[in-house]
Every structure is written in structure tokens, then in C-alpha cells.
Amino acid sequence: MTENELPDEYTTTANEEVEQNSVTKGTDYELFVKAVYEALLAVEGVENVTVEHNTKLTGKSGCKHQIDVYWEFRLVGCLHKIAIECKSYDTSVSIGRIRDFYGVLVDIPNLQGIFATTVGYQSGAIKYASHYGINIKEIRKTPVDADWNGRLRTLHLQINIVEPNILAFRPDLSSTALTHYQPGQEIAVQFLNHDPLIFDSQDNPIETFESLRKKLPHSNEDIEFATHRFDFPNHILKTATESIDINAVTIDYSVKVTKCDPIKMSADEFVKAIIKDVESGKTIFLTKDGQTR
């Protein structure tokens, strides 16, 4: 034996490593499918149901069958049993795998079968499963492009901060109000931004200084100077010291627009699982917060 050689008991063959990786991958997928159905049952409002992993059931033949995911419940006095066969394959499931699972379903009375895989099924497998009432699903963590057909996947947000700045505020007094003031007389009024300022003829508050500022027209672009008139026929401008009948208010203003960096949001980040019913083609998105879409 050379110094680079080791006894057989200290070596691992490539086949053993592949087999071990396959077992680990399969177990992870089984636990993933288990978690998906626990969430789906919760969404459906099904309570007091325990979803089991890697359980064994004895068939009519006396043989024990290993079941990847299993749960049972009673409804109107009848016991319903559901078994899921999970296969995390990189290729489509063949008819042989569906046929093997059907053998388990036949041997265990009143057992409903679901077959779950990641990629898809060969045509013969789909035909066989449909004939014998086996529900076949594609269940995966990561959506493929086809899963997004008819759904919003990516959202691009451009947020602009718009800040109108009022330069001048000029009330247009009614003819009645003009009789109370001398020509050219300055009227000093004081008010807070959020205090009611404009009232209707029934003395109901209509606008504040701040609400008028927010309504000033703009096109998400900087404006150095603009003028806008708000018509208020038969209204009253009220402050702590004045109550003035007005027809309108004219405002001179500028606008400063700050454009923030664009935000890209991908719906992929919120997806926990994709559940596709192969026969009907219906796809359900299970989100990370336990909702279905």
C-alpha cells in the first residue's frame, strides 16, 4: 500500500456520494411539500390535522409502505386519508413512478393519492394518473417564467417628492366685502397651515392653507413661478381676527421636485411555493406570509 492509498473502510465511492446527496435532496423536498400543505390546510381553515412526514402504513397485502407526506381527517363521519409521493427530479416523471405509486394506493384502502414533483411529467404518466384518479402536481420553491403568465412579476417605482411653495396668497373679495375697506387698504391676516381657512355659506370648513397648497397643479417638474386661481363663490375666509366674504383665492407659487432613485420590486421575493395542478393547469402562488394568490 502506498502512502497515498487508504483502506476501503476510509474511502467513499462516487456512487455513494451521489446516493447520499440524492437522499438529502429528496428528504428536503419532502419536508418542503409537507410545509406547503400545512400552509394550504391553514388557508382552507382545516384545523386539528397533523401532517406527517415519512410515515409507514400497512396495506391489505400485509406489506408496509413508506409514505413521504401523509394526513387524515374525518368529515361527516367518514375518514379521509391522503398520501403524497414526492420526487425532486431534474427531469419529467415517467409512467413507471406513477404506476408504482398506484400500487401503494390500491394496497391501502380509501387512500387518496397526490404525486408532487418539481419539473413535470411525461405524457404517459399524465394519462395514467388521470385514468386512475391520481392528483399530480408541480410544487417548487422557485417560479419559472411560465408561472407568471397573466401575473405582475416586476414593479418599477419612481418616487418624486413634490414641494409646492406658496409665494403670494391673494383673496378675491366679494362686492359686499369691498365696502368694508378703503381702496388700497392692506388687510393683515394670520393663520396656521392646518387650521380651517375657507368656509362655505353654511359655515362648514372647506379648505385649509395646507390643503390648497397640495392642490396646486404641477406636472412633476420644477416650476419657478406659476399662478392658480381657486374659485369660491359665496364663501368666507376666516381667521382669528377676520371674517371676509370672498369669490376666489389666487395663489402665486413655485414647485421643487426631488426625484429619488428608482426602486425595482420583484414578486419572486415574496413567493414561498408554486403549486400547479397538472391536469387543470391551475397555478397557486403560496406567499411567505401564508396567503394564496
CORURRA-V136868 format. One record per residue. RES is the residue in three letters. SS is DSSP state (alpha for helix, beta for strand, coil for the rest). OMEGA is omega in whole degrees, 0 to 359 (none if undefined). Layout:
RES_SS_OMEGA, RES_SS_OMEGA
This chain:
MET_coil_179, THR_coil_182, GLU_coil_179, ASN_coil_181, GLU_coil_178, LEU_coil_175, PRO_coil_183, ASP_alpha_184, GLU_alpha_180, TYR_alpha_182, THR_coil_177, THR_coil_181, THR_coil_178, ALA_alpha_180, ASN_alpha_180, GLU_alpha_179, GLU_alpha_179, VAL_alpha_180, GLU_alpha_180, GLN_alpha_178, ASN_alpha_180, SER_alpha_179, VAL_alpha_180, THR_alpha_179, LYS_alpha_180, GLY_alpha_180, THR_alpha_178, ASP_alpha_181, TYR_alpha_178, GLU_alpha_179, LEU_alpha_176, PHE_alpha_179, VAL_alpha_177, LYS_alpha_180, ALA_alpha_179, VAL_alpha_182, TYR_alpha_173, GLU_alpha_179, ALA_alpha_180, LEU_alpha_178, LEU_alpha_178, ALA_alpha_178, VAL_alpha_181, GLU_coil_179, GLY_coil_179, VAL_coil_184, GLU_coil_176, ASN_coil_176, VAL_coil_178, THR_coil_177, VAL_coil_186, GLU_beta_177, HIS_beta_174, ASN_beta_178, THR_beta_180, LYS_beta_178, LEU_beta_180, THR_beta_181, GLY_coil_178, LYS_coil_180, SER_coil_186, GLY_coil_179, CYS_coil_175, LYS_beta_181, HIS_beta_176, GLN_beta_181, ILE_beta_183, ASP_beta_180, VAL_beta_186, TYR_beta_168, TRP_beta_178, GLU_beta_179, PHE_beta_177, ARG_beta_178, LEU_beta_182, VAL_coil_176, GLY_coil_182, CYS_beta_179, LEU_beta_178, HIS_beta_181, LYS_beta_183, ILE_beta_177, ALA_beta_178, ILE_beta_172, GLU_beta_185, CYS_beta_178, LYS_beta_178, SER_coil_184, TYR_coil_173, ASP_coil_179, THR_coil_182, SER_coil_179, VAL_beta_181, SER_coil_179, ILE_alpha_181, GLY_alpha_180, ARG_alpha_178, ILE_alpha_180, ARG_alpha_178, ASP_alpha_180, PHE_alpha_178, TYR_alpha_177, GLY_alpha_177, VAL_alpha_182, LEU_alpha_179, VAL_alpha_185, ASP_alpha_182, ILE_coil_185, PRO_coil_172, ASN_coil_180, LEU_beta_177, GLN_beta_187, GLY_beta_172, ILE_beta_177, PHE_beta_183, ALA_beta_175, THR_beta_187, THR_coil_190, VAL_coil_183, GLY_coil_186, TYR_beta_172, GLN_coil_185, SER_alpha_179, GLY_alpha_179, ALA_alpha_179, ILE_alpha_181, LYS_alpha_181, TYR_alpha_181, ALA_alpha_180, SER_alpha_182, HIS_alpha_185, TYR_coil_173, GLY_coil_177, ILE_coil_181, ASN_beta_182, ILE_beta_185, LYS_beta_163, GLU_beta_181, ILE_beta_183, ARG_beta_180, LYS_coil_187, THR_coil_178, PRO_coil_170, VAL_coil_185, ASP_alpha_183, ALA_alpha_180, ASP_alpha_185, TRP_alpha_180, ASN_coil_180, GLY_coil_181, ARG_coil_176, LEU_coil_183, ARG_coil_184, THR_beta_180, LEU_beta_177, HIS_beta_182, LEU_beta_171, GLN_coil_183, ILE_coil_176, ASN_beta_176, ILE_beta_184, VAL_beta_183, GLU_beta_173, PRO_beta_179, ASN_beta_182, ILE_beta_181, LEU_beta_180, ALA_beta_182, PHE_beta_187, ARG_beta_175, PRO_beta_176, ASP_beta_186, LEU_beta_175, SER_coil_180, SER_alpha_178, THR_alpha_181, ALA_alpha_182, LEU_alpha_181, THR_coil_182, HIS_coil_184, TYR_coil_177, GLN_coil_176, PRO_coil_179, GLY_coil_181, GLN_coil_177, GLU_coil_180, ILE_coil_181, ALA_coil_177, VAL_coil_179, GLN_coil_180, PHE_coil_176, LEU_coil_186, ASN_coil_188, HIS_coil_177, ASP_coil_174, PRO_beta_186, LEU_beta_181, ILE_beta_181, PHE_beta_176, ASP_coil_184, SER_coil_177, GLN_coil_179, ASP_coil_175, ASN_coil_179, PRO_beta_183, ILE_beta_185, GLU_beta_168, THR_beta_176, PHE_alpha_182, GLU_alpha_180, SER_alpha_176, LEU_alpha_179, ARG_alpha_182, LYS_alpha_182, LYS_coil_180, LEU_coil_186, PRO_coil_177, HIS_coil_181, SER_coil_181, ASN_coil_176, GLU_coil_177, ASP_coil_176, ILE_beta_179, GLU_beta_181, PHE_beta_176, ALA_beta_179, THR_beta_178, HIS_beta_180, ARG_beta_173, PHE_beta_179, ASP_beta_178, PHE_beta_181, PRO_beta_178, ASN_beta_177, HIS_beta_184, ILE_beta_172, LEU_beta_184, LYS_beta_170, THR_coil_180, ALA_coil_185, THR_coil_186, GLU_coil_171, SER_beta_192, ILE_beta_175, ASP_beta_182, ILE_beta_173, ASN_beta_184, ALA_beta_172, VAL_beta_177, THR_beta_185, ILE_beta_168, ASP_beta_185, TYR_beta_171, SER_beta_180, VAL_beta_174, LYS_beta_180, VAL_beta_176, THR_beta_181, LYS_beta_180, CYS_coil_177, ASP_coil_179, PRO_coil_179, ILE_beta_177, LYS_beta_180, MET_beta_179, SER_beta_180, ALA_alpha_177, ASP_alpha_184, GLU_alpha_184, PHE_alpha_185, VAL_beta_174, LYS_beta_183, ALA_beta_171, ILE_beta_178, ILE_beta_181, LYS_beta_173, ASP_beta_189, VAL_coil_184, GLU_coil_182, SER_coil_183, GLY_coil_182, LYS_coil_180, THR_beta_177, ILE_beta_173, PHE_beta_173, LEU_beta_183, THR_beta_183, LYS_coil_176, ASP_coil_173, GLY_coil_178, GLN_coil_177, THR_beta_180, ARG_coil_none
